[in-house]
Amino acid sequence: MRFRLIPRDESFYPLFAQQADYIASTAAALAALASNLPVSEAGVTAILDAERAGDEVTRKIRNLLETSIVTPFDREDIQELSNHLDDVLDEMRAVADHLRMHNVQTMIPGVTDQFNLLVRAADANKVLVSRLHNLKGVAEVGDEIERLESEADGTYRRVVAELFSGQHDALEILRWKNIVEAIESAIDAIEDASDVVQAIGVKHA
């Protein structure tokens, strides 16, 4: 065992876990919100509050980076991971904002599948982040997130095809295009975070 004169700062782990918790709970809340259109103001506000709380955790991580002498892994990886997790919450907030601002009344085919994949990816991300402290099994969970992201890509393409099938008017296309793109971006950000965790695992293997 390598001796460290100054111990690693372990306080990053609960902050990352908190980010992952916000992501998982917000994904579930967003899916529930979208299942009962038009969305409720209280439901949207709860998601906006979660995004702001996530921003505060991101700030704490950045501040901790400035004061920690020995970090558990590379500072660049800590910053990148935190940024990607923050991106997930930002995109989910965008979905809630669009649902409210566009006063969406009815769901279009395929979007429910997108929300379900977002929830599953967010849950897998929570498991992945919980393994940061020992990096055991991160490759397996990362593979599951990659599979979900690939499935989400296909679902996104089908939803876009539905939008431009000629069955929807121009205004509805514009409304839903913003929403489905934000859901897709949230899932992409989860995969980006997974890539960082897996890279950390390789470095510290």
Backbone as a chain_set.jsonl record, in Angstrom:
{"seq": "MRFRLIPRDESFYPLFAQQADYIASTAAALAALASNLPVSEAGVTAILDAERAGDEVTRKIRNLLETSIVTPFDREDIQELSNHLDDVLDEMRAVADHLRMHNVQTMIPGVTDQFNLLVRAADANKVLVSRLHNLKGVAEVGDEIERLESEADGTYRRVVAELFSGQHDALEILRWKNIVEAIESAIDAIEDASDVVQAIGVKHA", "coords": {"N": [[0.846, -1.196, 0.0], [0.586, 2.185, -0.87], [2.032, 4.849, 0.86], [0.617, 7.86, 1.972], [1.455, 11.104, 2.667], [-0.228, 13.283, 2.858], [-3.593, 12.794, 3.115], [-6.023, 11.658, 0.672], [-8.691, 13.717, -0.443], [-11.754, 12.809, 0.444], [-14.227, 13.89, 0.256], [-15.408, 14.471, -2.144], [-16.876, 12.318, -3.104], [-19.516, 12.006, -1.799], [-20.682, 14.299, -2.861], [-20.76, 13.872, -5.634], [-22.451, 11.668, -5.544], [-24.732, 12.931, -4.651], [-25.337, 14.576, -6.845], [-25.94, 12.546, -8.708], [-28.163, 11.411, -7.464], [-30.025, 13.52, -7.628], [-30.307, 13.577, -10.404], [-31.452, 11.041, -10.992], [-33.878, 11.13, -9.513], [-35.063, 13.381, -10.633], [-35.354, 12.648, -13.307], [-37.277, 10.618, -13.064], [-39.377, 12.139, -12.011], [-39.803, 13.893, -14.121], [-40.641, 12.184, -16.176], [-43.036, 11.307, -15.053], [-44.376, 13.732, -14.905], [-44.712, 14.369, -17.627], [-46.437, 12.414, -18.356], [-48.96, 13.169, -17.824], [-50.472, 15.302, -19.362], [-51.91, 18.592, -19.941], [-48.836, 19.843, -18.453], [-48.388, 20.245, -14.909], [-48.043, 23.256, -13.05], [-46.83, 23.13, -10.556], [-45.421, 20.742, -10.743], [-43.53, 21.313, -12.742], [-42.133, 23.368, -11.463], [-40.958, 21.951, -9.367], [-39.059, 20.46, -10.743], [-37.446, 22.483, -11.774], [-36.473, 23.47, -9.375], [-34.951, 21.29, -8.538], [-32.977, 21.305, -10.486], [-31.694, 23.704, -9.9], [-30.745, 23.078, -7.365], [-28.96, 21.101, -8.068], [-27.127, 22.669, -9.456], [-25.998, 24.03, -7.325], [-24.624, 21.978, -6.029], [-22.741, 21.44, -7.994], [-21.28, 23.818, -7.886], [-20.194, 23.533, -5.326], [-18.466, 21.387, -5.751], [-16.644, 22.538, -7.531], [-15.584, 24.545, -5.897], [-14.42, 22.943, -3.941], [-12.453, 21.71, -5.415], [-10.689, 23.803, -5.656], [-9.637, 24.061, -3.131], [-8.758, 21.597, -2.213], [-5.944, 19.565, -1.546], [-4.962, 17.004, -2.199], [-6.588, 15.152, -4.479], [-9.088, 12.567, -5.145], [-8.94, 11.519, -7.708], [-7.792, 12.581, -10.997], [-7.866, 16.121, -11.335], [-8.906, 17.264, -13.643], [-10.6, 15.249, -14.536], [-12.458, 15.151, -12.472], [-13.648, 17.688, -12.71], [-14.691, 17.469, -15.323], [-16.469, 15.304, -15.11], [-18.304, 16.308, -13.224], [-19.313, 18.465, -14.701], [-20.62, 17.163, -16.854], [-22.627, 15.747, -15.49], [-24.042, 17.888, -14.478], [-24.937, 18.915, -16.889], [-26.878, 17.025, -17.602], [-28.999, 17.559, -15.824], [-29.533, 20.18, -16.618], [-30.534, 19.798, -19.224], [-32.818, 18.294, -18.683], [-34.276, 20.153, -17.284], [-34.732, 21.886, -19.404], [-36.485, 20.352, -20.944], [-38.763, 20.297, -19.263], [-39.304, 23.037, -19.184], [-39.948, 23.549, -21.903], [-42.223, 21.927, -22.237], [-44.027, 23.279, -20.628], [-43.955, 25.998, -21.57], [-44.73, 25.74, -24.235], [-47.215, 24.792, -23.868], [-48.038, 22.081, -24.171], [-50.353, 19.644, -25.096], [-51.013, 17.015, -25.816], [-49.454, 13.786, -26.047], [-46.997, 12.584, -28.371], [-46.383, 9.724, -30.529], [-43.799, 7.566, -29.35], [-42.341, 9.299, -27.666], [-42.83, 8.741, -24.988], [-41.388, 6.381, -24.753], [-38.828, 7.449, -24.988], [-38.677, 8.922, -22.576], [-38.818, 6.813, -20.745], [-36.415, 5.483, -21.273], [-34.634, 7.463, -20.522], [-35.102, 7.536, -17.749], [-34.207, 4.96, -17.034], [-31.521, 5.106, -17.809], [-30.677, 7.144, -16.091], [-31.007, 5.904, -13.613], [-29.124, 3.844, -13.873], [-26.859, 5.404, -14.04], [-26.761, 6.404, -11.449], [-26.054, 4.108, -10.035], [-23.542, 3.678, -11.191], [-22.072, 5.982, -10.394], [-22.043, 5.547, -7.674], [-20.088, 3.707, -7.443], [-17.71, 4.95, -7.687], [-15.908, 5.237, -5.557], [-14.506, 2.853, -5.257], [-14.273, 1.865, -7.783], [-15.085, -0.575, -8.793], [-16.554, -2.786, -11.052], [-17.33, -0.817, -12.845], [-17.096, -0.886, -15.604], [-19.005, -2.728, -16.487], [-21.444, -1.51, -15.762], [-21.137, 0.809, -17.221], [-21.247, -0.255, -19.789], [-23.932, -0.965, -19.892], [-25.153, 1.544, -19.774], [-24.219, 2.581, -22.18], [-25.536, 0.86, -23.938], [-28.2, 1.561, -23.458], [-28.116, 4.221, -24.298], [-27.62, 3.855, -27.008], [-29.987, 2.558, -27.759], [-31.702, 4.644, -27.212], [-30.917, 6.469, -29.163], [-31.929, 5.259, -31.484], [-34.649, 5.357, -30.873], [-35.037, 8.119, -30.752], [-34.586, 8.79, -33.435], [-36.793, 7.548, -34.603], [-38.885, 8.995, -33.474], [-38.402, 11.541, -34.536], [-38.812, 10.959, -37.224], [-41.523, 10.384, -37.112], [-42.483, 12.92, -36.446], [-42.054, 14.312, -38.815], [-43.699, 13.068, -40.569], [-45.875, 14.012, -41.891], [-48.208, 14.027, -40.555], [-48.445, 15.937, -38.654], [-48.839, 19.363, -37.772], [-46.984, 22.391, -38.597], [-46.43, 23.949, -36.308], [-46.721, 22.155, -34.188], [-44.67, 20.412, -34.792], [-42.419, 22.053, -34.345], [-42.688, 22.537, -31.601], [-42.405, 19.946, -30.438], [-39.968, 19.117, -31.452], [-37.974, 20.55, -30.086], [-38.329, 19.446, -27.552], [-37.883, 16.62, -27.799], [-35.26, 16.653, -28.65], [-33.956, 17.717, -26.413], [-34.4, 15.699, -24.516], [-32.941, 13.627, -25.696], [-30.395, 14.806, -25.592], [-29.984, 14.885, -22.837], [-29.742, 12.151, -22.23], [-27.487, 11.585, -23.743], [-25.622, 13.11, -22.312], [-25.51, 11.682, -19.947], [-24.254, 9.369, -20.874], [-21.819, 10.539, -21.58], [-20.846, 11.251, -19.046], [-20.571, 8.687, -18.016], [-18.503, 7.734, -19.646], [-16.372, 9.233, -18.665], [-16.141, 8.232, -16.025], [-15.486, 5.581, -16.597], [-13.023, 5.99, -17.846], [-11.572, 6.965, -15.698], [-11.56, 4.661, -14.189], [-9.909, 2.996, -15.76], [-7.472, 4.387, -15.625], [-6.857, 4.057, -12.942], [-6.686, 1.399, -12.567]], "CA": [[0.0, 0.0, 0.0], [1.382, 3.393, -0.955], [1.811, 5.77, 1.972], [0.359, 9.253, 1.591], [1.669, 12.057, 3.751], [-1.489, 14.029, 2.929], [-4.632, 11.881, 2.607], [-6.917, 12.131, -0.391], [-9.936, 14.344, -0.006], [-12.842, 11.89, 0.114], [-15.519, 14.589, 0.303], [-15.987, 14.562, -3.485], [-17.778, 11.206, -3.376], [-20.928, 12.301, -1.491], [-21.202, 15.339, -3.75], [-21.126, 13.203, -6.883], [-23.639, 10.859, -5.26], [-25.876, 13.847, -4.584], [-25.679, 14.909, -8.232], [-26.58, 11.381, -9.33], [-29.493, 11.288, -6.856], [-30.877, 14.54, -8.254], [-30.579, 13.169, -11.788], [-32.389, 9.91, -11.01], [-35.197, 11.552, -9.032], [-35.628, 14.343, -11.58], [-35.78, 11.895, -14.493], [-38.549, 9.972, -12.729], [-40.391, 13.188, -11.875], [-40.077, 14.43, -15.451], [-41.451, 11.194, -16.885], [-44.382, 11.357, -14.471], [-44.962, 15.015, -15.3], [-45.1, 14.313, -19.034], [-47.481, 11.397, -18.559], [-50.266, 13.765, -17.519], [-50.467, 16.608, -20.022], [-50.786, 19.527, -19.86], [-48.067, 19.7, -17.229], [-48.784, 21.102, -13.791], [-47.053, 24.277, -12.674], [-46.085, 22.638, -9.391], [-44.49, 19.72, -11.208], [-42.427, 21.988, -13.441], [-41.369, 24.09, -10.451], [-40.147, 20.974, -8.638], [-37.919, 20.107, -11.591], [-36.569, 23.654, -11.795], [-35.813, 23.517, -8.071], [-33.931, 20.24, -8.527], [-31.865, 21.758, -11.333], [-30.96, 24.723, -9.139], [-30.023, 22.371, -6.303], [-27.823, 20.477, -8.733], [-26.143, 23.727, -9.716], [-25.305, 24.317, -6.064], [-23.662, 20.889, -5.825], [-21.658, 21.676, -8.952], [-20.45, 24.892, -7.328], [-19.448, 22.981, -4.193], [-17.373, 20.582, -6.296], [-15.64, 23.462, -8.059], [-14.921, 25.17, -4.752], [-13.598, 21.923, -3.3], [-11.272, 21.53, -6.262], [-9.771, 24.912, -5.41], [-9.061, 23.986, -1.787], [-8.213, 20.268, -1.918], [-4.533, 19.378, -1.897], [-4.868, 15.706, -2.873], [-7.913, 14.72, -4.927], [-9.131, 11.107, -5.327], [-8.468, 11.267, -9.068], [-7.322, 13.801, -11.655], [-8.741, 17.279, -11.226], [-9.613, 17.445, -14.916], [-11.678, 14.262, -14.583], [-13.473, 15.588, -11.512], [-14.367, 18.806, -13.309], [-15.445, 17.009, -16.489], [-17.589, 14.482, -14.644], [-19.301, 17.205, -12.631], [-19.956, 19.241, -15.775], [-21.555, 16.314, -17.599], [-23.79, 15.493, -14.635], [-24.8, 19.141, -14.468], [-25.593, 19.014, -18.201], [-28.085, 16.186, -17.593], [-30.051, 18.315, -15.148], [-29.876, 21.332, -17.463], [-31.372, 19.342, -20.336], [-34.124, 17.906, -18.16], [-34.992, 21.407, -17.027], [-35.174, 22.392, -20.703], [-37.682, 19.592, -21.323], [-39.887, 20.801, -18.462], [-39.604, 24.392, -19.654], [-40.623, 23.479, -23.206], [-43.564, 21.37, -22.044], [-44.868, 24.318, -20.052], [-44.048, 27.197, -22.413], [-45.47, 25.426, -25.458], [-48.549, 24.343, -23.473], [-48.256, 20.811, -24.87], [-51.599, 19.051, -24.624], [-51.085, 15.581, -26.079], [-48.191, 13.114, -26.33], [-46.869, 11.987, -29.695], [-45.808, 8.378, -30.421], [-42.361, 7.386, -29.185], [-41.725, 10.151, -26.647], [-42.891, 7.997, -23.726], [-40.235, 5.479, -24.771], [-37.663, 8.278, -24.685], [-38.675, 9.199, -21.142], [-38.498, 5.567, -20.035], [-34.981, 5.244, -21.426], [-33.965, 8.46, -19.684], [-35.196, 7.072, -16.363], [-33.329, 3.793, -16.87], [-30.134, 5.576, -17.888], [-30.409, 7.902, -14.868], [-30.854, 4.922, -12.54], [-27.832, 3.188, -14.074], [-25.845, 6.399, -13.699], [-26.683, 6.448, -9.984], [-25.255, 2.937, -9.649], [-22.17, 3.903, -11.638], [-21.435, 6.988, -9.54], [-21.854, 4.952, -6.345], [-18.898, 2.85, -7.494], [-16.514, 5.772, -7.871], [-14.95, 5.129, -4.45], [-13.621, 1.692, -5.425], [-14.184, 1.641, -9.235], [-15.37, -1.972, -9.119], [-17.731, -3.023, -11.883], [-17.773, 0.355, -13.612], [-17.172, -1.227, -17.028], [-20.285, -3.398, -16.749], [-22.511, -0.511, -15.71], [-20.905, 1.673, -18.376], [-21.757, -0.949, -20.977], [-25.396, -0.867, -19.863], [-25.497, 2.913, -20.153], [-23.971, 2.7, -23.622], [-26.615, 0.153, -24.632], [-29.396, 2.386, -23.341], [-27.943, 5.393, -25.154], [-27.791, 3.406, -28.388], [-31.428, 2.349, -27.943], [-32.307, 5.972, -27.222], [-30.645, 7.049, -30.482], [-32.908, 4.711, -32.41], [-35.967, 5.897, -30.513], [-35.037, 9.524, -31.173], [-34.749, 8.846, -34.906], [-38.173, 7.181, -34.924], [-39.753, 10.112, -33.092], [-38.218, 12.595, -35.531], [-39.496, 10.507, -38.434], [-42.952, 10.573, -36.856], [-42.768, 14.35, -36.504], [-42.035, 14.789, -40.192], [-44.45, 12.103, -41.377], [-46.989, 14.683, -42.549], [-49.397, 13.948, -39.712], [-48.398, 16.993, -37.649], [-48.676, 20.684, -38.36], [-45.655, 22.996, -38.412], [-46.262, 24.409, -34.931], [-46.523, 20.982, -33.337], [-43.316, 19.924, -35.084], [-41.463, 22.918, -33.656], [-42.812, 22.303, -30.165], [-41.882, 18.652, -30.034], [-38.569, 18.969, -31.847], [-37.167, 21.022, -28.961], [-38.48, 18.529, -26.417], [-37.214, 15.337, -28.035], [-33.815, 16.91, -28.716], [-33.46, 17.898, -25.046], [-34.356, 14.368, -23.891], [-31.795, 12.944, -26.296], [-29.172, 15.425, -25.075], [-29.824, 14.454, -21.45], [-29.228, 10.785, -22.247], [-26.11, 11.687, -24.233], [-24.788, 13.623, -21.228], [-25.3, 10.558, -19.027], [-23.198, 8.528, -21.454], [-20.559, 11.28, -21.466], [-20.398, 11.08, -17.663], [-20.134, 7.296, -17.908], [-17.194, 7.618, -20.297], [-15.375, 9.788, -17.741], [-15.956, 7.282, -14.928], [-14.749, 4.428, -17.106], [-11.641, 6.413, -18.071], [-10.966, 6.995, -14.365], [-11.328, 3.263, -13.816], [-8.743, 2.504, -16.501], [-6.278, 5.05, -15.084], [-6.56, 3.617, -11.581], [-6.756, -0.076, -12.506]], "C": [[0.881, 1.245, 0.0], [1.01, 4.345, 0.181], [1.622, 7.184, 1.438], [0.557, 10.144, 2.817], [0.405, 12.887, 3.979], [-2.585, 13.127, 2.343], [-5.458, 12.513, 1.492], [-8.179, 12.722, 0.208], [-11.103, 13.481, -0.495], [-14.196, 12.596, 0.003], [-16.134, 14.82, -1.071], [-17.066, 13.5, -3.693], [-19.232, 11.494, -2.997], [-21.524, 13.39, -2.368], [-21.587, 14.752, -5.109], [-22.374, 12.34, -6.685], [-24.882, 11.724, -5.204], [-26.304, 14.279, -5.979], [-26.439, 13.765, -8.896], [-27.983, 11.16, -8.764], [-30.466, 12.286, -7.477], [-31.258, 14.129, -9.676], [-31.63, 12.069, -11.824], [-33.791, 10.348, -10.59], [-35.86, 12.525, -10.003], [-36.098, 13.65, -12.856], [-37.124, 11.224, -14.241], [-39.674, 11.001, -12.626], [-40.777, 13.762, -13.232], [-40.944, 13.476, -16.258], [-42.882, 11.198, -16.368], [-45.099, 12.632, -14.883], [-45.509, 14.952, -16.722], [-46.194, 13.294, -19.305], [-48.877, 11.945, -18.329], [-50.293, 15.192, -18.056], [-51.853, 17.255, -19.976], [-50.103, 19.463, -18.503], [-48.57, 20.657, -16.154], [-47.67, 22.089, -13.478], [-46.199, 23.8, -11.507], [-45.053, 21.6, -9.797], [-43.284, 20.32, -11.914], [-41.533, 22.702, -12.433], [-40.466, 23.153, -9.662], [-38.908, 20.585, -9.44], [-36.938, 21.274, -11.686], [-35.807, 23.776, -10.477], [-34.694, 22.476, -7.989], [-32.721, 20.647, -9.365], [-31.032, 22.805, -10.615], [-30.164, 24.085, -7.998], [-28.803, 21.661, -6.876], [-26.733, 21.473, -9.062], [-25.331, 24.04, -8.462], [-24.276, 23.221, -5.749], [-22.471, 21.061, -6.765], [-20.719, 22.765, -8.451], [-19.607, 24.392, -6.155], [-18.261, 22.153, -4.689], [-16.269, 21.485, -6.834], [-14.878, 24.143, -6.927], [-13.986, 24.19, -4.049], [-12.328, 21.662, -4.106], [-10.227, 22.613, -5.981], [-9.051, 24.788, -4.074], [-8.415, 22.645, -1.46], [-6.767, 20.17, -2.382], [-4.357, 18.081, -2.68], [-6.28, 15.234, -3.208], [-7.912, 13.217, -5.178], [-8.757, 10.657, -6.734], [-8.208, 12.604, -9.738], [-8.352, 14.922, -11.571], [-9.548, 17.496, -12.506], [-10.786, 16.479, -15.021], [-12.806, 14.642, -13.621], [-14.32, 16.699, -12.12], [-15.238, 18.344, -14.477], [-16.655, 16.181, -16.081], [-18.691, 15.354, -14.064], [-20.041, 18.0, -13.698], [-20.975, 18.409, -16.542], [-22.802, 16.015, -16.775], [-24.668, 16.735, -14.54], [-25.557, 19.331, -15.785], [-26.88, 18.199, -18.245], [-29.241, 16.949, -16.97], [-30.483, 19.53, -15.968], [-30.818, 20.919, -18.588], [-32.752, 18.917, -19.857], [-34.946, 19.139, -17.786], [-35.531, 21.979, -18.338], [-36.435, 21.668, -21.167], [-38.902, 20.129, -20.58], [-40.297, 22.197, -18.912], [-40.394, 24.37, -20.957], [-42.048, 22.94, -23.073], [-44.521, 22.432, -21.514], [-45.058, 25.487, -21.016], [-44.857, 26.952, -23.679], [-46.884, 24.923, -25.174], [-48.936, 23.062, -24.211], [-49.44, 20.086, -24.245], [-51.645, 17.532, -24.781], [-49.701, 15.04, -26.427], [-48.177, 12.604, -27.763], [-46.18, 10.631, -29.561], [-44.292, 8.404, -30.262], [-41.744, 8.185, -28.058], [-41.771, 9.471, -25.274], [-41.736, 7.014, -23.63], [-38.947, 6.237, -24.471], [-37.565, 8.547, -23.182], [-38.3, 7.954, -20.346], [-37.0, 5.257, -20.113], [-34.17, 6.237, -20.606], [-33.97, 8.016, -18.225], [-34.243, 5.906, -16.126], [-31.859, 4.194, -16.907], [-29.751, 6.338, -16.621], [-30.215, 6.964, -13.677], [-29.509, 4.204, -12.641], [-26.688, 4.131, -13.723], [-25.666, 6.498, -12.182], [-25.85, 5.283, -9.455], [-23.788, 3.163, -9.994], [-21.434, 4.87, -10.712], [-21.181, 6.432, -8.141], [-20.605, 4.085, -6.284], [-17.601, 3.632, -7.694], [-15.459, 5.514, -6.795], [-14.033, 3.923, -4.58], [-13.454, 1.278, -6.889], [-14.394, 0.182, -9.627], [-16.644, -2.069, -9.949], [-18.174, -1.842, -12.717], [-17.909, 0.032, -15.101], [-18.522, -1.853, -17.368], [-21.445, -2.394, -16.744], [-22.376, 0.462, -16.877], [-21.42, 1.055, -19.657], [-23.282, -0.868, -21.047], [-25.846, 0.532, -20.256], [-25.287, 3.121, -21.646], [-25.074, 2.017, -24.423], [-27.902, 0.977, -24.602], [-29.306, 3.619, -24.232], [-28.128, 5.027, -26.623], [-29.268, 3.161, -28.705], [-32.151, 3.689, -28.022], [-32.081, 6.677, -28.553], [-31.677, 6.57, -31.503], [-34.302, 5.244, -32.148], [-36.093, 7.343, -30.957], [-35.265, 9.641, -32.679], [-36.184, 8.502, -35.301], [-39.137, 8.318, -34.58], [-39.633, 11.246, -34.103], [-38.91, 12.218, -36.835], [-41.001, 10.679, -38.301], [-43.327, 12.046, -36.982], [-42.902, 14.853, -37.935], [-42.778, 13.846, -41.146], [-45.583, 12.745, -42.16], [-48.256, 14.67, -41.735], [-49.471, 15.073, -38.684], [-48.202, 18.34, -38.332], [-47.33, 21.292, -37.952], [-45.416, 23.409, -36.967], [-46.011, 23.234, -33.995], [-45.131, 20.401, -33.551], [-42.279, 20.743, -34.32], [-41.497, 22.69, -32.143], [-42.086, 21.023, -29.75], [-40.424, 18.459, -30.409], [-37.651, 19.42, -30.716], [-37.184, 20.033, -27.8], [-37.696, 17.245, -26.642], [-35.702, 15.516, -28.146], [-33.227, 17.067, -27.318], [-33.4, 16.561, -24.303], [-33.148, 13.596, -24.402], [-30.486, 13.493, -25.752], [-28.92, 15.03, -23.624], [-29.244, 13.049, -21.378], [-27.789, 10.772, -22.749], [-25.17, 12.154, -23.128], [-24.53, 12.55, -20.173], [-24.213, 9.639, -19.572], [-21.839, 9.226, -21.374], [-19.984, 11.144, -20.051], [-19.872, 9.66, -17.442], [-18.755, 7.1, -18.52], [-16.086, 8.141, -19.38], [-15.096, 8.807, -16.609], [-15.162, 6.068, -15.403], [-13.279, 4.778, -17.373], [-10.892, 6.49, -16.737], [-10.628, 5.581, -13.922], [-10.111, 2.68, -14.494], [-7.457, 3.096, -15.927], [-5.861, 4.47, -13.737], [-6.652, 2.108, -11.426], [-5.468, -0.661, -11.92]], "O": [[1.821, 1.341, 0.789], [-0.167, 4.611, 0.428], [2.365, 7.643, 0.57], [-0.081, 9.962, 3.854], [0.014, 13.16, 5.114], [-2.498, 12.741, 1.177], [-5.571, 13.735, 1.39], [-8.664, 12.27, 1.245], [-11.398, 13.432, -1.689], [-15.201, 11.959, -0.311], [-17.259, 15.311, -1.168], [-18.057, 13.748, -4.379], [-20.119, 11.245, -3.814], [-22.733, 13.41, -2.599], [-22.628, 15.102, -5.665], [-23.246, 12.289, -7.552], [-25.955, 11.316, -5.649], [-27.498, 14.344, -6.269], [-27.452, 13.982, -9.561], [-28.892, 10.766, -9.495], [-31.598, 11.934, -7.81], [-32.4, 14.314, -10.096], [-32.589, 12.148, -12.592], [-34.777, 9.983, -11.231], [-37.079, 12.498, -10.178], [-37.124, 14.023, -13.423], [-38.009, 11.254, -15.097], [-40.787, 10.762, -13.096], [-41.943, 14.082, -13.466], [-41.872, 13.902, -16.944], [-43.83, 11.105, -17.148], [-46.295, 12.612, -15.174], [-46.616, 15.415, -16.995], [-46.81, 13.312, -20.371], [-49.867, 11.268, -18.605], [-50.156, 16.158, -17.305], [-52.862, 16.55, -19.971], [-50.72, 19.072, -17.512], [-49.103, 21.727, -16.448], [-46.489, 21.775, -13.63], [-44.992, 24.037, -11.473], [-43.944, 21.575, -9.264], [-42.152, 19.884, -11.706], [-40.308, 22.646, -12.541], [-39.339, 23.514, -9.324], [-37.83, 20.403, -8.873], [-35.725, 21.065, -11.677], [-34.632, 24.142, -10.467], [-33.625, 22.744, -7.441], [-31.58, 20.368, -8.996], [-29.805, 22.799, -10.708], [-29.045, 24.504, -7.704], [-27.745, 21.622, -6.249], [-25.547, 21.159, -8.961], [-24.127, 24.284, -8.535], [-23.186, 23.514, -5.258], [-21.326, 20.849, -6.367], [-19.501, 22.646, -8.578], [-18.448, 24.778, -6.007], [-17.176, 22.212, -4.111], [-15.087, 21.22, -6.614], [-13.659, 24.297, -7.001], [-12.895, 24.562, -3.616], [-11.261, 21.422, -3.541], [-9.025, 22.36, -6.06], [-7.969, 25.35, -3.9], [-7.611, 22.558, -0.532], [-6.414, 20.632, -3.467], [-3.68, 18.061, -3.709], [-7.073, 14.95, -2.31], [-6.849, 12.636, -5.401], [-8.304, 9.528, -6.924], [-8.383, 13.653, -9.117], [-9.552, 14.694, -11.717], [-10.722, 17.864, -12.458], [-11.846, 16.839, -15.534], [-13.981, 14.466, -13.942], [-15.549, 16.662, -12.058], [-16.384, 18.774, -14.61], [-17.739, 16.339, -16.641], [-19.868, 15.166, -14.37], [-21.255, 18.188, -13.609], [-22.067, 18.887, -16.847], [-23.913, 16.028, -17.305], [-25.895, 16.637, -14.525], [-26.676, 19.843, -15.797], [-27.864, 18.624, -18.85], [-30.339, 16.983, -17.525], [-31.666, 19.867, -16.005], [-31.792, 21.616, -18.871], [-33.747, 19.15, -20.543], [-36.165, 19.158, -17.955], [-36.649, 22.493, -18.383], [-37.345, 22.288, -21.717], [-39.944, 20.384, -21.183], [-41.485, 22.504, -19.01], [-41.387, 25.083, -21.101], [-42.969, 23.439, -23.72], [-45.687, 22.477, -21.906], [-46.186, 25.92, -21.255], [-45.581, 27.833, -24.144], [-47.658, 24.659, -26.095], [-50.014, 22.968, -24.797], [-49.52, 19.933, -23.026], [-52.253, 16.842, -23.962], [-48.88, 15.738, -27.022], [-49.217, 12.234, -28.308], [-45.466, 10.401, -28.585], [-43.592, 9.156, -30.94], [-40.705, 7.786, -27.533], [-40.838, 9.616, -24.484], [-41.164, 6.828, -22.556], [-38.071, 5.722, -23.776], [-36.493, 8.414, -22.591], [-37.545, 8.039, -19.377], [-36.397, 4.822, -19.132], [-33.128, 5.882, -20.056], [-32.95, 8.112, -17.544], [-33.544, 5.877, -15.112], [-31.05, 3.686, -16.131], [-28.632, 6.198, -16.128], [-29.355, 7.204, -12.829], [-28.837, 3.98, -11.634], [-25.67, 3.707, -13.175], [-24.548, 6.657, -11.694], [-25.043, 5.449, -8.541], [-22.9, 2.877, -9.19], [-20.306, 4.603, -10.296], [-20.205, 6.81, -7.493], [-20.118, 3.765, -5.199], [-16.529, 3.047, -7.851], [-14.261, 5.564, -7.073], [-12.909, 3.945, -4.078], [-12.604, 0.446, -7.208], [-13.929, -0.249, -10.682], [-17.679, -1.506, -9.591], [-19.283, -1.851, -13.252], [-18.749, 0.617, -15.785], [-19.112, -1.55, -18.405], [-22.314, -2.43, -17.615], [-23.375, 0.889, -17.455], [-21.966, 1.75, -20.515], [-23.853, -0.72, -22.127], [-26.82, 0.686, -20.993], [-26.099, 3.774, -22.302], [-25.501, 2.526, -25.46], [-28.606, 1.076, -25.607], [-30.293, 4.019, -24.849], [-28.716, 5.788, -27.392], [-29.743, 3.513, -29.785], [-33.092, 3.852, -28.798], [-32.955, 7.406, -29.024], [-32.222, 7.357, -32.278], [-35.048, 5.546, -33.079], [-37.131, 7.751, -31.478], [-36.038, 10.482, -33.139], [-36.732, 9.097, -36.228], [-40.092, 8.571, -35.314], [-40.636, 11.847, -34.488], [-39.526, 13.067, -37.48], [-41.677, 11.069, -39.253], [-44.363, 12.381, -37.555], [-43.742, 15.702, -38.235], [-42.528, 13.827, -42.351], [-46.193, 12.093, -43.007], [-49.272, 15.227, -42.15], [-50.438, 15.163, -37.929], [-47.497, 18.448, -39.334], [-46.635, 20.772, -37.078], [-44.311, 23.236, -36.452], [-45.169, 23.322, -33.101], [-44.488, 19.95, -32.603], [-41.364, 20.183, -33.716], [-40.455, 22.655, -31.49], [-41.264, 21.024, -28.833], [-39.714, 17.705, -29.744], [-36.661, 18.752, -30.416], [-36.164, 19.815, -27.146], [-36.929, 16.825, -25.776], [-34.945, 14.619, -27.773], [-32.117, 16.6, -27.061], [-32.461, 16.313, -23.547], [-32.419, 12.984, -23.621], [-29.561, 12.728, -25.478], [-27.77, 14.858, -23.221], [-28.359, 12.78, -20.566], [-26.961, 10.023, -22.231], [-24.05, 11.657, -23.013], [-23.455, 12.511, -19.573], [-23.35, 9.182, -18.823], [-20.822, 8.578, -21.127], [-18.781, 10.946, -19.882], [-18.861, 9.458, -16.769], [-17.929, 6.374, -17.968], [-14.998, 7.569, -19.322], [-13.936, 8.574, -16.267], [-14.275, 5.583, -14.701], [-12.394, 3.951, -17.15], [-9.719, 6.124, -16.657], [-9.563, 5.326, -13.359], [-9.352, 1.94, -13.868], [-6.465, 2.386, -15.761], [-4.674, 4.396, -13.422], [-6.693, 1.59, -10.31], [-5.346, -1.879, -11.792]]}, "num_chains": 1, "name": "protein.A"}
